[in-house]
Amino acid sequence: MAAAGGEVIDPEDPRRAAASLPALAAGLLPHPELMTRFREAFLFRKRENIAVALRRAMARGDLPDDLDTDLVQDIWAGTILYRRLMTGSPLDAGLAEHLVRLVTDAPGRRSGGDGRRDA
């Protein structure tokens, strides 16, 4: 799970990616063919890497079987972009850990791999 969080927040320079991606996306919006290429070459590949980590945690029983990996990633990315663009709140390892805990500590998470759900 920490790998998934690390995929979302780059500890080397989170500000650069968080600032440039919205500008890039805005510039591509009037050009649907370029936006499609961007999504295929960058966005979908990055999201799939995160989804793989989430599915591994699901297979181990660490996360609910019915976890919506797309929604989790939308929540993570939305939080990061909002903080960067609107509030200026820190983007750091603490945030990454907190975002991961939102998923791992969610109600209904399966316990210890025995198939039973926590109450």
C-alpha positions, -999 to +999 in steps of 0.1 A: +000+000+000+029+024+007+040+018-029+006+030-041+008+061-020+043+067-032+031+065-068+007+094-061+031+117-042+066+119-056+088+126-026+115+141-048+095+171-060+058+168-056+053+205-063+066+203-099+042+175-109+013+189-090+017+223-107+025+211-142-001+184-147-032+207-144-016+232-168-008+204-192-043+190-190-058+224-195-036+230-226-046+196-240-084+199-235-090+218-268-071+190-286-090+157-279-065+136-299-036+149-278-055+145-246-062+108-256-025+103-262-016+118-229-041+097-211-028+065-228+009+073-225+010+087-190-022+087-170-035+052-176-001+036-171+004+054-138-031+046-126-026+009-136+006+008-115-014+020-085-043-003-092-019-033-092-007-024-057-043-020-045-054-053-061-025-071-044-037-057-011-072-069-019-059-104-028-041-106+006-073-096+023-059-063+035-087-044+016-123-052+007-128-073-024-151-048-038-128-018-034-133+007-063-097+013-072-106+040-097-125+060-070-096+056-045-072+070-071-096+099-079-098+107-042-060+106-038-053+127-069-081+152-061-067+157-026-032+163-039-043+187-067-066+206-043-039+210-018-013+221-043-035+245-063-059+258-037-047+255-001-010+252-003-011+225+023+020+202+024+025+173+000+047+150+019+051+114+032+027+122+060+000+130+035+008+098+015+005+077+047-028+094+057-043+088+022-033+051+024-048+048+059-081+062+046-083+030+025-067+005+048-086+017+079-120+019+061-150+002+077-156-033+063-119-040+058-112-077+059-093-089+089-061-111+089-069-128+056-094-152+071-122-139+050-142-123+079-149-086+078-140-064+108-171-050+125 
